[in-house]
Amino acid sequence: MEKPQEIEGPRLYVLLEGELVIDLPDHSYLHLRKGEGAHLQGPHKITPIDPSVVAVWNP
């Protein structure tokens, strides 16, 4: 992953390489590093800091 993406529905992320910032609708964010994960239910924006490898599950 190299570019920001707007996501509308639920997703589960596990970061395999790189770093990822997830912007949430309430103006907070998550900063994931290699080996970390997050399960999000609503809309959000994901932005890789460096080229990243992300495993994504779309339930």
Secondary structure, DSSP 8 states (H G I E B T S, - for coil): --S-EEE-S-EEEEEEESEEEEE-TTS-EEEEETT-EEEE-S-EEEEESSS-EEEEE--
